[in-house]
Amino acid sequence: SVSNGHLKAENLALYGDALLRDKEYRRAIHVYKQALQYHKFVPKVNATINENEVRFKLATCHRAINENRAALAKMEAIPSKSRNLQMNLLMGKLYRWSKHIPPAIACYKECLRHCPYIFEAIISLAELGVRAKDIFSLLPQTPNRSGRPPFDQFDSIRWLHRYVEAQCCIASNDYKGGLELFSELLQRFPNNVHILLEMAKVKAIIGKNDEAITNFEKVRSIDPYVVTYMDEYAMLLKLKSDQLKLNKLVHDLLTIDPARPEVYVALSVFYERKDERAALANAEKSIEIDERHLPGYIVKGNLFLSMNQPDAAVVAFRCAQELRPDLRSYQGLVQSYLALSKAKEALYTAREAMKAMPQSAKALKLVGDAYASSSSGREK
């Protein structure tokens, strides 16, 4: 009867929460939907569940099993006035996944209005091409006219601005500028794991391998359970042929959280010399877990190159580039095109890299590689 409908809705919603916590996503979806059905017929005065919360949890379940379209539909049913921080963050990710860039930007901006310290939103806005000064306008403003601010508030505004600038530099491939800003932040927050990781990742991209390894090792000594960017660390250890450290890293990562894409990229790197098929399967697995995981595509592209399948390599590096063009996807594409004797495409890509990174010696070298592939281009 209608009178106990609200109890039914409430019990089903609680049951859904329990299933969600146990990662039984499909069951949870089924139960949450029933809860919303019952809730429909409950008079507003008796309503005991917050249907927007339930929709958000439904979307979270869909997202967990890669049903992103269904997740977005559930989120769009929540009126924008009712969306909290977590809701906006999830919507930003879903819009970005479906390549709807303007609404993604709007959601991430909303996140920063709720809370200026959501680094994930800052990084996403930078990667989506929003300029630093447009991000500043969402942050707490420099204090009012009535006089000087309390010191700590002024300081927090200053370092937050530096952080935004650093991420915008890196998103636009100005690695040197980004590293300088991060070093400045590191003096203000020594041993900060997040900043050390960001610096290590950039150093890995530009080939400052020893410095990157030092940073990664420092992070692991401060917090041995970090998984973020550890696949980048694995790639460096393989370049160094440090099999002992690589073995230990992969073993640790599997113990910490075998559900993360980084773990499978590290495994792929681990198998690369011994078993190319296993290496490829692990790279695929990382992308299956998170189709936006850039290192998965880079490793996959390099594997295809070493297996002499440049066509497949081009596809992988292109995927990497669509996510975020960094130096390594340009390098991989140029190598692949040269392997396919497509000198024109190689040169075009190398020039694109040059345009994106005018200060980079490595990008300039790519243009040289492309010219060197034809006898007429040797002089150039």
Secondary structure by P-SEA (a helix, b strand, c coil): cccaaaaaaaaaaaaaaaaaaacaaaaaaaaaaaaaaaaaacccccccccaaaaaaaaaaaaaaacaaaaaaaaaaacccccccaaaaaaaaaaaaaacccaaaaaaaaaaaaacccaaaaaaaaaaacccaaaaaaaccccccccccccaaaaaaaaaaaaaaaaaaaaaacaaaaaaaaaaaaaaaccccaaaaaaaaaaaaaacaaaaaaaaaaaaaaaccccccaaaaaaaaaaaacaaaaaaaaaaaaaacccccaaaaaaaaaaaccccaaaaaaaaaaaaaaccccaaaaaaaaaaaaaaccaaaaaaaaaaaaaacccaaaaaaaaaaaaaacaaaaaaaaaaaaaaaccccaaaaaaaaaaaacccccccc
